[in-house]
Amino acid sequence: MSEHRRKPPQPEGSGRAAARRAAQQRPGRGAGPARDVPTASYSGPYADPRGHGSRAEARRVGQRGSGTRGRGAGRPDKRFINYPRSDKEGWQRFVPSWKLVGGTALGFFAVITAGAGIGIAAVSTPNPNLAARAQNNVFFWDDGTQMVATGGTMNRQIVPIDKIPRSMQNAVIAAENESFETDKGIDPMGIARAVWNMATGGSTQGGSTITQQYVKNTYLDSDQTLKRKVTELFISMRLGVSEEKDTILAGYLNTAYYGRDAYGIQAAARAYFGKDCWDLTPSESAFLASVLKGPNLYNPDGGIGPAATPEENTKRAHLRWAWVLDREVAVGRMQKSEREQFKEFPKLVDSEQARSLSGQTGYLVETAKQYVMKVAKITPEQMARGGYQIKTTFQKPKVDALTKAVDETRNDFLDEKARPEHDTFVQFGAASVDVKTGAIVALYGGPGMDKKYFSNNANTIGVPVGSTWKPYVLAAAMEYGTQNSKGQGISPDSKYMANDRTVINNRDGKPLRDASGQPFRQKNESEYPYGYVTLNEAMEKSINVPFAQLVFDVGHSKVRQVAKATGILEDSMNPNNDASFALGTSTPSAIRMADSYATFAASGVHREPFSVRSVQKDGKDLPGFEPPKEQRAMDDSIADNVTKVLENVVEKGTGTKAKRLGRPAAGKTGTTDFNKSAWFVGYTPELSTSVTLFRTDPNSPDKKLISMKGVGGTDSIHGGDIPAVIWTAYMKEALKDAPVKDFPEPAPIGVIADGAGAPSPSPSVSSSPSMSASPSPSLSPSPTPSRGGKPSCKPWQLYCIPDSGGTTTTGGADGGTSTGSPSPTPSGKPGRPGGSISWGTFTDGG
């Protein structure tokens, strides 16, 4: 055996005694002779359970004994930080010492302090002259010529603090940052909350001081990121220690956005009150402090989005104005006696922006703005800051033609001086869409923002469309069939009972019931006994009874699916499963109706409407503005058969005034409840256009629809009258240079159903199975009869017809009214019409 592996002789006292001495050696005294180590018992953490020790164990004991207390026992602990602690056993090794805790805290504080110091030194303070400057947004027509440049033209003079009235300073401090004069420029809790929200993917908004908001104004074009928030923090801290409070307050008021394209207090004073800021009254100051909460929602002119109507904004502005004044009293910045002097909301001057966006330009710009903000995901404040080059889809010749058609028709039919009780408050709206692309080429939104009419009638949700809804019921019947056709689509030659006051059955074949429990009877515009008529003839004459029954045979959900596939927004559809749903109680906008009918014109291909072709910012194209992709909404045979039926409406039905166009055209008339609105929606192979007419006081708080009976000296207005005349005049001019095209010849479709909705034993020669036949729809619940036939008013609806408790009509065959089915009242309780028999509450015939 080699020398180095030979076991050395064991001296006396070796073995377990050596292990004991090693284990009991006191650390920190050096490695002395074994005999100098006191003995101990054999028990302990390092005792040999077998009763004897070993050299390996002795080495481990010696090494374990060396640590923070060992100054020579075994090998020293060379770690910079003694963690886990070598001088402790078990879980105690992981309990940090007070020295470690204190040192770590001190180091962290030093790093944070150094980082903050470096960050504060690295940032510069804002330049109010640069921050208050806004650029123009330039809008172009479809051909590339300039339409208008907005923004960037207001007075943007920077004023010193001594020119800003004390009332304005008090209003802003009271409303936004009560502790402004004593804080250090930051709100630690608000910052922590904002940072946490951003880190966890939540909202980037947090409580901010006036100093932070001033800093934020210089970053309007930046994304809300953690880096930006940290930068704002450093700048705010620097301002808090280096600038006077008056300088910060003046900087904030000179750079804030107040709406009406006004950046800075001087621009805002001129924009809203036509005066210099130093002449503002306390009441006017409180108003300007109010719009700082969010101009898009507090500017009484209205803003962008369904919640920013002029009515809602005005209501919010009044409440906020009063709150600011009360708040000034609460924080000691206004005497109560002074507050009591301000009872009336301050009077605003006409918008400079509205004056510059006269005629249809304002509506075109607002439509394009909404589209840009939606696609590019930018805020109204960012849009107002400007710098965008926006090429729209609007074609100036067509916009001019539509405006001319409306103006000439208005002048021919209306005389507000001679018939003020009838001809005032009549509103027009229209939209025209390119069939092949979905581009909005023209619209008519109203008399003009310069005339204080800020609502865009072309994009208004709230006016019932009447019988222009019936093509969706017919299309659904062609696609899905009825509960009796076993999943096969039915032909427009199918016959249905059309007599006035016919009882309508639900999908189980049982009569609907009115509020009194009697069978519900649908009313037509005329009492003429039609007997059984084809759906084609029912559409031509706009007879209600066949479609009121057909919607139950097909299923309301199927009709909704078809309408949605063509571009109708679900939120605009009547949610009630009643007979009046088939007769037009839904309220899509004119833009949506034109785009939806374009789907029929394009043989079932739908394209979402769009108003902007391209957007540039700083010379670079923004992504996402390619034309929307086309989608197949229905089989071409279905769409082409609907077109054939609607051609008959123009040729020999309720829309014959559109025949003057002199080229193939298809369309449908619609007249609604108590003659409160009238529609004509029609198309050629190239262009789809909708025209709506209704009556409402634009200055009324609720904008209730008013009956048009007597308007123009006539008993009533129908879709085949003024709307069809406007449609024809516009389309003739818009298509004057376009070659005449025919619609595709429709392929035979569907089985012919008899009056009960079942297939005829002897199908006609033209009948054939539907190419898009699908399983029959599931049964839908029968409706609960009640009054009105209308959905309850919704907060977002600009125009809404509240339940009147009586019968409602939605137009007859272009000559009167016809009654549809009752629907739940807003309370959900059925109404009780007078008499023992109810003939429904909604009529529509065209």
Buried (B, 14 or more C-beta within 10 A) or exposed (E): EEEEEEEEEEEEEBBBBBBBBBBBBBBBEEEEEBEEBEEEEBEEEBBBEEEBBBEEBBEBBBBBBBBBEBEEBBEEBEEEEBBEBBBBEEEEEEEBBEEBEEEEEEEEEEEEEEEBEEBBEEBEBBEBEEBBBBBBBBBBBBEEEEBBBBBBBBBBBBBEBEBBBEBBBBBBBBBBBBEBEEBBBBBEEBBEBBBEBBEEEEEBEBBBBBBBBBBBBBBBEEEBEEEBBBBBBBBBBBBBEEBEBBBBBBBBBBBBBBBBBBBBBBBBBBBBBEEBBBEBBBBBBBBBBBBBBBBBBBBBBBBBBEEBBBBBBBEBBBEBBBBBBBBBBBEEBBEEEEBEEBEEBBEBEEBBBBEBBBBBBBBBBBBBBBBBBEBBEBBBBBBBBBBBBBBBBBBBBBBBBBBBBBBEBBEEBBEEEEBEEBBBBBBBBBBBBBBBBBBBBBBBBBBBBBBBBBBBBBBBBBBBBBBBBBBBBBBBBBBBBBBBBEBBBBBBBBBBBBBBBBBBBBBEEEBBBBBBEBBBBBBBBBEEEBEBBBBBBBBBBBBBBBBBBBBBBBBBEBBBBBBBBBBBBEBBBBBBBBBBBBBBBBBBBBBBBBBBBBBBBBBBBBBEBBBBBEBBBEEEEBEEBEBEEBBBBBBBBBBBBBBBBBBBBBBEBBBBBBBEBEBBBBBBBBBBBBBBBBBBBBBBBBBBBBBBBBBBEBEEEEBBBBBBBBBBEBEBBBBBBBBBBBBBBBBBBBBEEEEEEEBBEBBBBBBBBBBBBBBBEEBEEBBBBBBBBEEBBEEBEBBBBBBBBBBBBBEBBBBBBBBBEEBBBBBBBBBBBBBBBBBBBBEEEBBEBEEEEBBBBBBBBB
